[in-house]
Amino acid sequence: MSNLFVRKATGLVRSWSVMDAFIYALFSINLITLGLYSFSQMYYFEGGMVNALIISALFIFFEVIVYAALISVMPRSGGDYVWQSRILGGAVGFILAVTGWWFILWLWVPLYGDMFRHIVLVPLLGIFGAKDLALWFAGTQMGSFTASIITLVIVSIFIMLGMKTYARIQKFSFYGGMLGLLIVIGLLLMGSPAAFKAGLEANASSMFGAAPGVYDATVALGTDAGAITPFSGGSLALIFLVIPYMVFFNLWPNWGATLYGEVRGATDFKRNVAGMGLALGITTVLGIILLFAIRKTIGWDFYVQAGGAWWNYAWGYSEVAPALPVWPYPAMLAAFLTTNKFVQFLVVALMSLWWFGWSGTVFLSSTRVIFAAAFDRLLPESVAKLDERTGTPVNALLLMIVPSVFVAYLFAFNIANFQTLTLCSTLVIAVTFLGTTISAIVLPYTKPDLYKASPIAKYNVLGLPLISVAGVVFGGFLVFLLYQWIFDPNGLYGIGISNTSSVYYMLGNYVLAAVIYFGFKAYRKSKGIDLNKVQAEIPVE
C-alpha cells in the first residue's frame, strides 16, 4: 500500500482539541458575519425570520449527526472527498468535493471581503473620523475589490501560521467577540426607539455625512424596495420559502469536517455531535436573542427597511442611493445609542473579532481537500507538500489564493452579472453535502465491515442504522433546497436556470473538475499507477 499514495502517511498532526473544533464550527455558522449579512438581504419574504431560523436548525441537526458519524468512522483530512471517493467512487468523490470545496470557495473570497468592509473597515473608519475613506470602501467597486485583497492577505497569513496558531487566534476572537455581542445586546435591550432614532440622526450625519431625516428617508426607500419580512409568523409554506436563503448562513456546522484528521479524539461520535450540535444550538439561540433586541430598540420594520434600501440599490434595482450611505450593521447601530467614542470603538472592535476568528474558514478546510486529492495522486505531488514547521499545505493554499484574486475582481466590478451568483456559493456546496449524505446512507450496506467495526454501529432507530436515518432526513432537506434554488418557481433566489450566468459558472466548475480527474487518471495509468486501487484504500494520517 505504501507506493499507492504520495507518502506512507499524510504527515498532518492532530494539533486541535475538540474545543478548537467546536469554536471553528461556531465561527463557521457565524451569526455576525454570515448571519447579519444574510438577514439584511432577506427583506422581501413573507415568512417569519425567527421561524425560519428555528426550523432550518432542526433539519441541520440531522446534518450534524451524518457528519459526526462519518468523522468517527473515517477521521481523515479531506472529509467529504475521502468519504465519497471511498464509498461512491473516485470520480464522484473528486468532482463533487473539488468543485464544492475548492473552485466555489474562490467565489466566497469577495463575499468575505464584502463582510470585512461592512463589519470592520467602514464602521471603524467612521468612528475614527475618516469619513471619505469609509465611504470609499462602503460604496465603490474599487473599495470592494481592495477589501477582498486585504482579506486574502490576512487569511493567507493566518493559515500559513498553522493549525495550532490559528486555534489560538480563534479562541481569542471567540471570547472577545462574545463579549462584544453581549454588550451590543445589552445596549439594545436598555435602549429605546426614540434614543435610537436620535442617535442614528446624529451619528449618520457626523460619521458618514448623511443628510438630515435619514431615519424617515430610509423607511421610505425600504418600503419602496418591498421590505416586508416579518419578525415571526406566516404560514409554514411561506416560512419554508425563507429557509433556502437562511441556510446561506447556518448550513455550515460541519465546515470543519475536512479537518478532523487533525483533531484529537475525532473517533468519539458523541463528542463530535456535541461540538457541532452545540455550535448550531448556541448560534440559533443567540440569533433569536439578537433579533429580539433589534426589534425592541432599532425597530423590526426599520431594520428590514434599512436592509431593503441598501441592497435594492446595491443590486441595481433602484437608482436612488440609500439615505444611510453605509450598510446598516446592527452593532454599529447599537453603538449609535451612545455618544462616547471610546465605547463606540470598543463595541465595533470587539465585534470585528467575529470576522477575524472566522476569516480563515474560507481556505483552511479547502486546503485539506486539495491536499487529500494530491495525496491520492490526482493532482501534482508537489500540492501535497507540507511546510515542515507549521504543517500547512503551502501549494494547496496557493491554488486557493491565485484564482480568488481573479474571481474577486469579477465580483467587485460585476462583470457578467457576477454579483448575482452569491447564492451559487451555497448551492454548489450543498450538492457536495448531498453526495456525502448519500455516502452516509449507504455506508452500512456497501462497507459493512468498516461500519460494524466503527463506534456508530451500536446506534440504531427502529432497527435501522442511525447514520442512514439521519441521512434520509437531511438528504430530503437538501433536495428541497436544491429544487428551490435551481427551478426557483417563486422567483426568490435568482441563481437557478433563469440566470444563465449562474448556470454557466456552476457547470464550468464541474466540467473543470471532471477534466482534471480523468486527465490525471489517464496520466497516472500511463505511469503504471491504478487510481482505482489508490481510492480503494483509506490513507493513514
Secondary structure as the mmCIF struct_conf table of DSSP 4:
data_model
#
loop_
_struct_conf.conf_type_id
_struct_conf.id
_struct_conf.beg_label_comp_id
_struct_conf.beg_label_asym_id
_struct_conf.beg_label_seq_id
_struct_conf.end_label_comp_id
_struct_conf.end_label_asym_id
_struct_conf.end_label_seq_id
TURN_TY1_P TURN_TY1_P1 SER A 2 LEU A 4
BEND BEND1 PHE A 5 LYS A 8
STRN STRN1 ALA A 9 ALA A 9
STRN STRN2 TRP A 16 TRP A 16
HELX_RH_AL_P HELX_RH_AL_P1 VAL A 18 SER A 28
TURN_TY1_P TURN_TY1_P2 ILE A 29 ILE A 29
HELX_RH_PI_P HELX_RH_PI_P1 LEU A 31 GLY A 35
HELX_RH_AL_P HELX_RH_AL_P2 LEU A 36 GLN A 41
BEND BEND2 TYR A 44 TYR A 44
BEND BEND3 GLU A 46 GLY A 47
HELX_RH_AL_P HELX_RH_AL_P3 MET A 49 VAL A 73
TURN_TY1_P TURN_TY1_P3 SER A 77 GLY A 79
HELX_RH_AL_P HELX_RH_AL_P4 ASP A 80 ILE A 87
TURN_TY1_P TURN_TY1_P4 LEU A 88 LEU A 88
HELX_RH_AL_P HELX_RH_AL_P5 GLY A 90 VAL A 98
HELX_RH_PI_P HELX_RH_PI_P2 THR A 99 PHE A 103
TURN_TY1_P TURN_TY1_P5 ILE A 104 ILE A 104
HELX_RH_AL_P HELX_RH_AL_P6 LEU A 105 PHE A 116
HELX_RH_PI_P HELX_RH_PI_P3 ARG A 117 LEU A 121
HELX_RH_AL_P HELX_RH_AL_P7 VAL A 122 ILE A 127
TURN_TY1_P TURN_TY1_P6 PHE A 128 GLY A 129
HELX_RH_AL_P HELX_RH_AL_P8 LYS A 131 GLY A 139
HELX_RH_AL_P HELX_RH_AL_P9 GLN A 141 MET A 160
TURN_TY1_P TURN_TY1_P7 LEU A 161 LEU A 161
HELX_RH_AL_P HELX_RH_AL_P10 MET A 163 MET A 190
HELX_RH_AL_P HELX_RH_AL_P11 PRO A 193 PHE A 208
HELX_LH_PP_P HELX_LH_PP_P1 ALA A 210 ALA A 211
BEND BEND4 PRO A 212 PRO A 212
HELX_RH_AL_P HELX_RH_AL_P12 VAL A 214 ASP A 224
TURN_TY1_P TURN_TY1_P8 ALA A 225 GLY A 226
BEND BEND5 PHE A 231 SER A 232
HELX_RH_AL_P HELX_RH_AL_P13 LEU A 236 ASN A 250
BEND BEND6 LEU A 251 LEU A 251
TURN_TY1_P TURN_TY1_P9 PRO A 253 ASN A 254
HELX_RH_3T_P HELX_RH_3T_P1 TRP A 255 GLU A 262
STRN STRN3 VAL A 263 VAL A 263
TURN_TY1_P TURN_TY1_P10 ARG A 264 THR A 267
HELX_RH_AL_P HELX_RH_AL_P14 PHE A 269 ILE A 294
HELX_RH_PI_P HELX_RH_PI_P4 ARG A 295 GLY A 299
HELX_RH_AL_P HELX_RH_AL_P15 TRP A 300 ALA A 314
TURN_TY1_P TURN_TY1_P11 TRP A 315 GLY A 316
BEND BEND7 TYR A 317 TYR A 317
BEND BEND8 GLU A 319 VAL A 320
BEND BEND9 ALA A 323 LEU A 324
BEND BEND10 VAL A 326 VAL A 326
HELX_RH_AL_P HELX_RH_AL_P16 PRO A 330 ALA A 335
TURN_TY1_P TURN_TY1_P12 PHE A 336 LEU A 337
HELX_RH_AL_P HELX_RH_AL_P17 LYS A 341 SER A 359
HELX_RH_3T_P HELX_RH_3T_P2 GLY A 360 VAL A 362
TURN_TY1_P TURN_TY1_P13 PHE A 363 PHE A 363
HELX_RH_AL_P HELX_RH_AL_P18 LEU A 364 PHE A 375
TURN_TY1_P TURN_TY1_P14 ASP A 376 ARG A 377
BEND BEND11 LEU A 378 LEU A 379
HELX_RH_3T_P HELX_RH_3T_P3 GLU A 381 ALA A 384
TURN_TY1_P TURN_TY1_P15 GLU A 388 THR A 390
HELX_RH_AL_P HELX_RH_AL_P19 VAL A 394 ALA A 412
TURN_TY1_P TURN_TY1_P16 PHE A 413 ASN A 414
HELX_RH_3T_P HELX_RH_3T_P4 ILE A 415 LEU A 421
TURN_TY1_P TURN_TY1_P17 THR A 422 LEU A 423
HELX_RH_AL_P HELX_RH_AL_P20 CYS A 424 THR A 446
BEND BEND12 LYS A 447 LYS A 447
HELX_RH_AL_P HELX_RH_AL_P21 PRO A 448 LYS A 452
TURN_TY1_P TURN_TY1_P18 ALA A 453 ALA A 453
BEND BEND13 SER A 454 SER A 454
TURN_TY1_P TURN_TY1_P19 PRO A 455 LYS A 458
STRN STRN4 ASN A 460 VAL A 461
TURN_TY1_P TURN_TY1_P20 LEU A 462 GLY A 463
STRN STRN5 LEU A 464 PRO A 465
HELX_RH_AL_P HELX_RH_AL_P22 LEU A 466 PHE A 487
TURN_TY1_P TURN_TY1_P21 PRO A 489 ASN A 490
BEND BEND14 GLY A 491 GLY A 491
BEND BEND15 TYR A 493 GLY A 494
BEND BEND16 GLY A 496 GLY A 496
TURN_TY1_P TURN_TY1_P22 ILE A 497 SER A 498
HELX_RH_AL_P HELX_RH_AL_P23 THR A 500 SER A 526
TURN_TY1_P TURN_TY1_P23 LYS A 527 GLY A 528
HELX_RH_AL_P HELX_RH_AL_P24 LEU A 531 VAL A 534
TURN_TY1_P TURN_TY1_P24 GLN A 535 ALA A 536
BEND BEND17 GLU A 537 GLU A 537
HELX_LH_PP_P HELX_LH_PP_P2 ILE A 538 PRO A 539
STRN STRN6 VAL A 540 VAL A 540
#
